[in-house]
């Protein structure tokens, strides 16, 4: 079984601003977790949350600025791929998330659904402050 968490977000922000929030390590830290991302294919990086004693190992798989970013998400018992797709229309940036590769509808899958929904709200706040 290969399950995917899919979520849609939209923001009244320019696509470049949303792209920056996805690819700038300091900004990404504000709404996901501490990291050392660089939007360069092959770049290996980590997301870190000391409070949860969690380290996510990642590698950038695809960069199509400002329309698509994909990276691995390996840690906490899962090995998945996160893909962000951006589109801008009529003053709104539409952001689509797919986190693919879950083996079953378990705590990790449901946690990802809940977590990304919360982080999407956090991203909205971060974009409003930029």
C-alpha positions in Angstrom: 0.0 0.0 0.0 1.3 3.5 -0.9 -0.7 6.2 0.8 -0.4 10.0 0.2 -1.2 12.9 2.5 -2.5 15.7 0.2 -3.3 19.2 1.3 -4.2 22.4 -0.4 -3.4 25.9 0.9 -3.9 29.3 -0.7 -2.4 32.6 0.2 -2.9 36.2 -0.8 0.9 36.5 -1.3 3.1 36.5 -4.4 4.4 33.1 -5.5 8.0 34.3 -4.9 7.2 35.0 -1.3 5.7 31.6 -0.7 8.6 30.0 -2.5 11.0 31.8 -0.2 9.1 30.5 2.8 9.6 27.0 1.5 13.2 27.3 0.6 14.8 29.7 3.1 16.1 27.8 6.1 15.4 30.6 8.6 11.8 31.2 7.3 11.1 27.5 7.0 12.2 27.1 10.7 9.4 29.5 11.7 6.6 27.2 10.4 8.0 23.7 10.1 11.1 23.1 12.3 14.8 23.9 12.4 16.6 22.8 9.2 19.5 23.5 6.9 17.7 23.3 3.5 19.1 24.7 0.3 17.0 24.5 -2.9 19.7 22.6 -4.8 19.0 19.1 -6.2 21.1 16.6 -4.3 21.5 18.7 -1.2 21.2 16.6 1.9 19.7 18.3 4.9 17.9 17.7 8.2 14.8 18.9 10.0 15.4 18.9 13.7 13.0 19.2 16.7 14.8 18.8 20.0 11.6 19.0 22.0 10.4 15.8 20.3 13.9 14.3 19.9 13.2 14.1 16.2 15.6 14.2 13.3 14.3 14.0 9.7 16.9 13.2 7.0 16.1 14.8 3.7 17.6 15.2 0.2 16.3 17.6 -2.4 15.0 15.7 -5.4 13.5 18.4 -7.6 13.7 22.2 -7.8 11.7 24.1 -10.4 11.7 27.6 -8.9 9.1 28.9 -8.1 6.7 26.1 -9.1 7.9 22.8 -7.6 10.1 21.5 -4.7 10.4 17.9 -3.8 12.6 16.2 -1.1 12.7 13.0 0.9 11.4 12.9 4.5 13.0 10.0 6.4 12.7 9.7 10.1 10.2 8.9 12.9 9.6 5.5 11.4 8.7 6.7 7.9 10.3 7.0 4.5 8.3 9.4 2.4 8.7 12.1 -0.3 7.3 15.6 0.2 6.4 17.5 -3.0 5.2 21.2 -3.0 3.6 22.5 -6.1 2.9 26.2 -6.5 0.6 28.1 -8.9 -0.3 31.8 -8.9 -3.7 33.0 -10.3 -5.6 36.3 -9.8 -3.6 37.5 -6.8 -3.6 34.1 -5.0 -0.8 31.6 -4.7 -2.1 28.0 -4.5 0.2 25.6 -2.7 -0.4 21.9 -3.0 1.4 19.4 -0.8 1.8 15.7 -1.4 3.6 13.5 1.1 3.8 10.1 -0.5 5.0 6.7 0.5 3.1 5.9 3.7 2.6 2.2 4.1 -0.7 2.3 6.2 -3.1 4.7 7.8 -1.4 4.7 11.1 -0.2 7.3 13.7 2.5 8.6 11.3 0.0 9.1 8.4 -2.6 10.8 10.6 0.0 12.8 12.4 1.3 14.1 9.0 -2.3 15.1 8.0 -2.8 17.0 11.3 0.8 18.4 11.3 0.7 19.8 7.8 -2.7 21.4 8.4 -1.3 23.2 11.5 1.9 24.1 9.7 -0.2 25.6 6.8 -1.9 27.9 9.3 1.5 28.8 10.7 2.8 29.5 7.2 -0.1 31.9 6.7 1.0 33.9 9.8 4.6 33.9 8.7 3.7 35.2 5.2 1.6 37.9 6.8 4.7 39.0 8.8 7.0 39.1 5.8 
